[in-house]
Structure formats: structure tokens, C-alpha cells
Amino acid sequence: MKAKDSFQLLVQNLRDCPTLETTITPKLVNEIWNCFRRLEPGQGDEVTPAVLLALILFDEDLFAELLTETQLDQLHIIAGQVMQNYELAIKPKNQVGQLLATTIKESERI
């Protein structure tokens, strides 16, 4: 195998290799959300902490009184971190691999 072929294989492998493997996918989120939406507290389904937290995050004006201001701030911080982690889970970034692949690709052009 020539050096150029080896570099091209390395570039492809770097691009294809995620740095984070996860089982969280948009499809899974959709499936679980659909299950969540089918809950009927008025029909006997239990009101769980997950339901209350979802309501607080969804309609803070009505449900924020269930938390202190400090707790609400902490909840918003955690929710923001969860969102960042979700974005990384569904779009894993291999920044080092992408940088190496780009550098190798550009050096081949020279």
C-alpha cells in the first residue's frame, strides 16, 4: 500500500470515528416522548417527579412555585447541561479527528 493510500485510509477512518458512542437518538427521544404524552394523571396514572419537572420546565409561570428560586436556577442549569449533552450524543464530534483529517487532506494538495 502506498503512503498516499495509507493517508487516505487514515483520513476516512478519522472522519468515521466518533469520540462518543451513545444509545440516545432522536428516534428514542420521540418514542419515549410519545409514551410520556400518553400518561393520564386524571385517569389514575401516577404524578411522578418526572411529570412535575416537565411541567415546571414547560410552564414555569404556573409551576415554578413548587421550587425555591435557588432550586429553579439549579434546574435551569441542569436542563441546559442536559441539552448540551443531548446535542453531543446525537451529533458526536471528533474534533481532533476532524482536524487531523483536514490537515492531512490539505497537505496532500500541496
N, C-alpha and C positions, 0 to 999 in steps of 0.2 A: 504494500500500500504506500502510495506516495505521501509526502508530507502534506501536500495541498489537500488530498483526500482525507487524511487524518484530521486536519484542521476543520474541514467542512463537517466531518462527523462530530467532532467536539462541539462546534458551534450549534449544530442541530440538537445534540444531547443537552447542552446547557439551556437552550431555549425551551426544550420539552420538559425539563426537570423542575417541578415546583419545589419551593422550600417548605411548604406547609401542606400536609395531607389532612383532609378533613372529611367528615361524613355530613357536614352541614351543606345543604344545597338549596337553591331557590325552590326546587320541586318539593323537598322535605318541608321547608317553611310553609309552602302553600298547603300541603297535606295536613300538617299539624294545625295551621290556622283554620282550615275548614272544620276540623274536629272541635277546635276551641269555640268556633262560632255556633256549633250545634248545641252547646251547653245551654240548659234552660233552668236557671235558678228558680224561676216561678213555677216550674213543673217538678220540683223536687231535687234537681241537681244541686250538689253542694257548692256553696260560695267558698272558694278556696283563696289562699293568698295570691295565687297567680291571677285569678279573676279580679281581685281588688287592685292589685298593682297595675293590671292592664287598664282598668277604669281610671285610676289616678293619672296614669300617663296619657290616656286618651282624652280625658276631660278633667283637667286639673281644677277648673273653676268649681266644679261640683264636689269632687272627691279629695282634694288636697287637704281638707280639714282632718282627714284621718291620720295625717302625719304632721310632725312639727316642721317648722321652716328648715331646720338643720337636716332633718331626715329627708325632706323633699329635695333639698340641694344634693344630698348624697345619692338619692335615687336618680336624679338627672345626670350626675357624674357617671354612675354605673351604667345607665342606659346609653350614654354617649360612648363609653368604652365597649359595651356590647355591640353597638352599631359598627364601630371601627373593626372589632374582631370579626364580625359577620362579613364585612366587606373584604377583609383579608382572606377569610375562609372560602368565599365564593370566587374570589379573584386573586389567588395566591401570586405573590410577587417574588421572583427570584432576581432581585436587583443585582446581586453580584454576578450571577449567571448571565443576565441580560447585558451588563456592562462588559463582561469578558467576551461574550459573543459579538457584540457590536465592535469592540476593539479589534478582535481577530478579523472580522469581516472587513473592516476599514483598512487594516494593514494588508490584506490580500489585494486590495485595489491599487496600492502604491507600487 
